[in-house]
């Protein structure tokens, strides 16, 4: 459990859900962690204070603002002096029926792509020099089965995750050998990420899958950790964590 001792990580969307579960596991494995958050500084600070080890930090990151992502990379360099792991977990969505093109207008599409696609790219671009200097850097992009199934909370979300998958492939080629780039693709997860999707609906969705089990944030975080600590000969790959929902 101390295999990441001496390593430093930054997790966007790190104060809640999948991101928070990942932050906890990284800290438990010995890493110093910078918790990226958009809103909810109090929640990020409380999580930071609860982590094992010392030297953790929080940093507000507005993914749609390139100055904010640049500031996050500078903060890592100044406070940690190095960076070994970047987890792109932040993003947002809104339930919109796929047939309702009137509700999914161009402004919403722009906002979705800015936060869910351009933002992660900006973080990777800004952090690449630090990760290369590590010599053993790894980026894990939290994608979604929506990216290859075309089903999900709305069409723009599906498109943004498909782009994340493709960008993972491209950057895996471009950033090796110093940096590995992986994607983890959950299905429906027991978080508050999708408004109005409660435990009852998640249980119903799970019953239609081969494993008949609700996917918890910790399930996804374990896959992220595997990409970081165990899959040392893998890059450009995608790990699906959905109980087999994509098979249905």
C-alpha positions as CSV (number, residue, x, y, z in Angstrom):
1,X,0.0,0.0,0.0
2,X,3.0,2.3,-0.1
3,X,3.9,1.7,-3.8
4,X,3.4,5.3,-4.7
5,X,5.5,6.8,-1.9
6,X,7.4,9.7,-3.2
7,X,5.0,10.2,-6.1
8,X,2.8,13.2,-6.7
9,X,-0.6,13.3,-8.3
10,X,-3.3,15.8,-9.3
11,X,-7.0,14.7,-9.7
12,X,-9.4,17.0,-11.4
13,X,-12.9,16.7,-10.0
14,X,-11.2,15.3,-7.0
15,X,-13.6,16.5,-4.3
16,X,-16.5,14.2,-5.1
17,X,-17.6,10.9,-6.6
18,X,-15.1,9.0,-8.6
19,X,-12.5,11.7,-8.2
20,X,-12.7,11.6,-4.4
21,X,-12.5,7.8,-4.3
22,X,-9.4,8.0,-6.4
23,X,-7.8,10.7,-4.2
24,X,-8.3,8.5,-1.2
25,X,-6.7,5.5,-2.9
26,X,-3.7,7.5,-4.2
27,X,-3.1,8.9,-0.7
28,X,-3.4,5.5,0.9
29,X,-0.8,4.2,-1.6
30,X,1.6,6.9,-0.4
31,X,1.2,9.6,-3.0
32,X,0.9,13.3,-2.3
33,X,-2.3,14.5,-3.9
34,X,-3.5,17.8,-5.2
35,X,-7.3,17.8,-5.2
36,X,-8.7,19.8,-8.1
37,X,-12.2,21.2,-7.6
38,X,-14.6,23.5,-9.4
39,X,-17.0,24.5,-6.6
40,X,-17.1,23.3,-3.0
41,X,-13.8,24.4,-1.6
42,X,-15.0,23.3,1.9
43,X,-15.7,19.8,0.7
44,X,-12.2,19.6,-1.0
45,X,-10.6,20.9,2.2
46,X,-12.4,18.4,4.4
47,X,-11.3,15.6,2.1
48,X,-7.7,16.9,2.1
49,X,-7.7,17.0,5.9
50,X,-8.9,13.4,6.1
51,X,-6.2,11.9,3.9
52,X,-3.4,9.8,5.3
53,X,0.1,11.1,4.9
54,X,1.2,14.8,4.6
55,X,1.7,17.5,2.0
56,X,-1.7,17.2,0.2
57,X,-3.3,20.3,-1.3
58,X,-6.4,21.6,-3.0
59,X,-6.6,23.7,-6.1
60,X,-9.6,25.3,-7.8
61,X,-9.6,24.4,-11.5
62,X,-12.1,25.8,-14.0
63,X,-11.6,23.5,-17.0
64,X,-13.1,25.9,-19.5
65,X,-10.5,28.5,-18.6
66,X,-7.0,27.8,-19.9
67,X,-5.5,30.3,-17.5
68,X,-7.0,28.2,-14.6
69,X,-5.5,24.9,-16.0
70,X,-2.1,26.7,-16.4
71,X,-2.3,27.9,-12.8
72,X,-3.0,24.4,-11.6
73,X,0.1,23.1,-13.4
74,X,2.2,25.9,-11.8
75,X,0.8,25.2,-8.4
76,X,1.8,21.5,-8.7
77,X,5.3,22.6,-9.7
78,X,5.6,25.1,-6.9
79,X,4.1,23.0,-4.1
80,X,5.2,19.5,-5.1
81,X,8.2,20.1,-7.3
82,X,7.2,17.1,-9.5
83,X,4.2,15.4,-11.0
84,X,3.9,11.7,-11.7
85,X,0.1,11.1,-12.1
86,X,-2.7,13.2,-13.7
87,X,-6.3,11.9,-13.4
88,X,-8.8,13.8,-15.5
89,X,-12.0,13.0,-13.6
90,X,-13.8,16.4,-13.8
91,X,-16.8,17.0,-16.1
92,X,-20.5,17.7,-16.1
93,X,-23.6,16.5,-17.9
94,X,-27.3,17.1,-18.0
95,X,-30.1,14.7,-19.0
96,X,-31.5,15.6,-22.4
97,X,-33.4,13.1,-24.5
98,X,-31.4,12.3,-27.7
99,X,-34.4,13.1,-29.9
100,X,-34.8,16.5,-28.3
101,X,-32.5,18.5,-30.6
102,X,-34.3,21.7,-29.6
103,X,-33.1,21.3,-26.0
104,X,-29.5,20.5,-27.0
105,X,-28.6,23.7,-28.7
106,X,-25.2,25.0,-29.9
107,X,-24.5,26.9,-26.7
108,X,-24.9,23.7,-24.6
109,X,-22.8,21.8,-27.1
110,X,-20.0,24.4,-26.8
111,X,-20.1,24.3,-23.0
112,X,-20.0,20.6,-22.9
113,X,-17.1,20.3,-25.2
114,X,-15.2,23.1,-23.4
115,X,-15.5,21.4,-20.0
116,X,-15.4,17.7,-20.9
117,X,-13.0,17.7,-23.8
118,X,-11.0,20.9,-24.1
119,X,-10.5,21.1,-20.4
120,X,-8.9,17.6,-20.0
121,X,-6.7,18.3,-23.1
122,X,-5.6,21.6,-21.5
123,X,-4.7,19.8,-18.3
124,X,-2.7,17.2,-20.2
125,X,-0.9,19.9,-22.3
126,X,-0.1,22.0,-19.2
127,X,1.1,19.0,-17.1
128,X,3.0,17.2,-19.9
129,X,6.4,18.8,-19.1
130,X,6.2,17.8,-15.4
131,X,5.0,14.3,-16.3
132,X,7.8,13.8,-18.8
133,X,10.4,14.9,-16.3
134,X,9.1,12.2,-14.0
135,X,10.2,9.6,-16.5
136,X,7.3,7.3,-15.3
137,X,4.4,9.6,-15.8
138,X,0.8,8.4,-16.3
139,X,-2.4,10.1,-17.4
140,X,-5.8,8.4,-16.7
141,X,-8.8,10.0,-18.5
142,X,-12.1,9.1,-17.0
143,X,-14.3,8.5,-20.1
144,X,-17.6,6.6,-20.3
145,X,-19.2,3.7,-22.2
146,X,-21.2,6.5,-23.7
147,X,-18.2,7.3,-25.9
148,X,-18.4,4.0,-27.8
149,X,-22.1,3.0,-27.3
150,X,-23.7,6.3,-28.3
151,X,-26.1,6.0,-25.3
152,X,-25.9,8.3,-22.3
153,X,-27.3,11.4,-20.7
154,X,-27.2,13.5,-23.9
155,X,-25.7,13.5,-27.4
156,X,-23.1,16.1,-26.5
157,X,-21.9,14.1,-23.6
158,X,-21.5,11.0,-25.8
159,X,-19.6,13.0,-28.3
160,X,-17.2,14.5,-25.7
161,X,-16.4,11.0,-24.3
162,X,-15.8,9.6,-27.8
163,X,-13.4,12.4,-28.4
164,X,-11.6,11.7,-25.1
165,X,-11.2,8.0,-26.2
166,X,-9.6,9.1,-29.5
167,X,-7.4,11.7,-27.8
168,X,-6.2,9.0,-25.4
169,X,-5.1,7.0,-28.4
170,X,-3.4,9.9,-30.1
171,X,-1.6,11.1,-27.0
172,X,-0.5,7.6,-26.0
173,X,1.5,7.6,-29.3
174,X,2.7,11.1,-28.9
175,X,3.8,11.2,-25.3
176,X,5.5,7.8,-24.9
177,X,7.8,6.5,-23.7
178,X,8.0,8.9,-20.7
179,X,4.2,9.2,-20.3
180,X,1.5,6.4,-20.5
181,X,-2.0,7.5,-21.3
182,X,-5.0,5.3,-20.4
183,X,-8.8,5.7,-20.3
184,X,-11.3,4.2,-17.8
185,X,-14.8,4.0,-19.0
186,X,-17.6,3.6,-16.4
187,X,-21.3,3.1,-17.0
188,X,-23.8,4.3,-14.5
189,X,-22.1,4.9,-11.2
190,X,-23.5,5.5,-7.8
191,X,-22.8,9.2,-7.6
192,X,-24.8,12.4,-8.0
193,X,-23.2,13.1,-11.4
194,X,-26.5,12.7,-13.4
195,X,-29.3,14.8,-11.9
196,X,-32.3,12.8,-10.9
197,X,-30.7,9.3,-11.2
198,X,-31.1,7.8,-7.7
199,X,-30.2,4.5,-6.2
200,X,-33.5,2.9,-7.3
201,X,-32.9,3.6,-10.9
202,X,-29.3,2.4,-10.6
203,X,-30.4,-0.9,-9.0
204,X,-32.9,-1.4,-11.9
205,X,-30.2,-0.7,-14.5
206,X,-27.8,-3.1,-12.7
207,X,-30.4,-5.9,-12.9
208,X,-30.2,-5.8,-16.7
209,X,-26.4,-6.3,-16.7
210,X,-24.5,-9.6,-16.6
211,X,-23.0,-8.9,-13.1
212,X,-26.3,-7.4,-11.7
213,X,-24.2,-5.1,-9.5
214,X,-24.3,-1.3,-9.1
215,X,-21.0,0.2,-10.0
216,X,-19.6,2.2,-7.0
217,X,-17.1,5.1,-7.2
218,X,-14.5,2.8,-5.6
219,X,-14.9,0.3,-8.4
220,X,-13.9,2.9,-10.9
221,X,-11.1,4.2,-8.7
222,X,-9.6,0.7,-8.4
223,X,-9.5,0.6,-12.2
224,X,-7.7,3.9,-12.3
225,X,-5.3,2.7,-9.7
226,X,-4.6,-0.4,-11.7
227,X,-3.7,1.8,-14.7
228,X,-1.2,3.7,-12.5
229,X,0.4,0.9,-10.5
230,X,0.0,-2.3,-12.3
231,X,-0.5,-1.9,-16.1
232,X,3.1,-0.7,-16.6
233,X,3.3,-2.1,-20.1
234,X,0.0,-0.6,-21.3
235,X,-0.8,2.7,-23.0
236,X,-3.6,3.9,-25.1
237,X,-5.9,1.3,-23.6
238,X,-9.4,1.5,-22.3
239,X,-10.7,-0.2,-19.1
240,X,-14.5,-0.7,-19.0
241,X,-16.1,-0.6,-15.5
242,X,-19.8,-1.1,-15.8
243,X,-20.8,-4.6,-14.7
244,X,-21.1,-5.6,-18.3
245,X,-23.8,-3.0,-19.2
246,X,-22.2,-2.3,-22.5
247,X,-22.9,-5.9,-23.5
248,X,-26.7,-5.5,-23.1
